[in-house]
Amino acid sequence: MAKHKDVPTRQEVSKKIEKNRKDMELKEINLDWIASDVETVRQTLEKLDFGGTAEGFDQVETSIKGAENVTADAFDREDEDLEQIQKDNQEYEGEIQDRRKSSESDLGKISDSSARIETKETINELIQAKEAALKDIDFLAEQIERAKGARDKSDSIQKRIQARVHSGKRSR
């Protein structure tokens, strides 16, 4: 039997899921900014006339490609950070799913016990226990859906932003 202190409160579960959602959104915003920078650098290179000298052309082109590379590297770091947050969120979803299964198992055990009980007062208390277990199961299911929804949304946004950066990628 788990100790009461080892079990998170509903508030702690909700806060953890909300924190993960916000962390993913912040990383998505950073990725979008960096992707815009990559696109701007690429567009700048495409717009240049290069009407000066060969040396000037080489230096400008090298510098702009360097800017693209460092920006793409920054994107890759932020992208990896987002991947880690999404992975952590998915692991937490698994933990919540395990807790839900445990609550469902407990509900079954309570039901089995109440079938063997004869006293009305005890049956009434076990009904309350069943209702509490059902409430917990519903809460956990809702939190699993919130966490999965946030992760799915983040993954979709991430893929869209990655496409922006990687579609116009030049060889480094």
N, C-alpha and C positions, 0 to 999 in steps of 0.2 A: 504494500500500500504506500502510495506517495505521501510524503509529509506535506502538510498544508503550506509550509513556507516555500516548498519547491515548485508550487503551482502558481503561474502568473495570474494576476487579476484581469478582469475584462478590460479595465482601463489601461493596464500595461500592454495587453495585446493590441488594443486599438491604437495606442500611442506608437507602438513599434511599427505597425503597418502604415500609419500616417507619416511617420518619420521616413520610412523607406520610400514612400510615394513622393514626398517632398525632395528627398535626396536625388531620386531619379529625375524629377522635373528640373532641378537645378543643373544637373549634369547635361540634360537635354538642351537647356538654354545655352550653356557653355559650348556644347558641340555646335549648336546653330550659329553662334557668334563666330566660332573658329572656321566653320564651313563657309560663312560669308567672307571671312578674311581670305581664305584659300581662293574662292571664286573671284574676289576683287584683284588679288595678285595675278591670277591667270588672265583676267580680262585686261589688266594693265599691260601685260606682256604682249597680248594680241593687238592692242591699240597703238603700240609704239611704232613710229615711222623708221627709226634707226637710220636717220639721214646724216649722222655725224661721221666719225672715223671708225675704222674697223676695230681699233683698240677700245674706243668708247662703246661700240656695239657689244663687244665681248664682255666688257666690265659690267655694263648695265644688265645684259642678259644673265650673266653669272650671278649678279646680286639679286635680281628678281627671282631666279630659280632657287637661290639660297633662301630667300624669303618664303617661297612656296614650300620648300622642304622643311624649314623649321616650323612653319605653321602646320603642315601636315603631321609632323612629329608631335606637336602639341595636341593636335586632334586625336592622334592614336593613343596618347596617354590618357586623355579625358575619356575616350571611347573604352579603354580598358577599365578605367575606374567605374564607368557606368555598367559595364559587363559584370564587375564584381558586386556592385550594389544589386543588380538584377539576380545574380546567383544567390546572394545572401537572402534576398527576398523570397526566392523560390525555396530555399532551405527552410525558411521560417514558415512558409506555406505548408511544407511537409510536417514540421513540428505541430502546427495547428491541426493539420489533418489527423496526425497521430492522437492528439488530445481529443478530437471529435470522436475518433474510433473508440477511445477509452471511455468517453461519456456514453456512447451508444452501448458499449459492453456493460457499463454500470447500469444503464437503464434496463437492459435485459436481465441482469441479476436482481434488480429491484422487483421487476415484474415476476420473475420466478419465485422470489420470496413471498410476494404478496399473494400469490396463488395458494400458498400453504398456510396463510394466516387466517385465523378465525375471528379475532376480536375486531369489532368495528372501529374502535379508536386507533388501533394499530394500522388497519387498512387505510383509514383517513390520513394518517401521517405518511404512509408509504405513497399514497396518491400525491401528496405534496412533494415528496422526494422525486417521484416520476416527473411531475410538472417542472421541478427545478432542473432535472437532468435534460428534459426536452428543451427548456429555455436555453440551457448551456449549449446544447447541440445546435440549435438554431443560430445562436450568437456566433459560434465557431464557424458554421457554414457560411454565414454572412461575411465574416472576416476573411475566410479563405477566398471568397469571391472578390472582395475588395482588393486583396493582395494580388490575386491573379489578374484582375482587370487592370490594375496599375502597372503590373509587369508587362502584360500584353501591349498596353498602350505605349509604354516606354520602348519596348522592343520594336514596335512599328515605327515610331518616330525615329529611333536610332537607325533603322535600316534606310529610311528615307534620307536622313542626313548623310549617312555613309555613302549612299549612291551619289549625292551631290559632290562629295569630295573625291571619291574614287572614279567617277565616270570621266572626269577631265584630267586624270592623273597623267603627269608627264614622267618620263623615265628620269630617275635621279642620278 
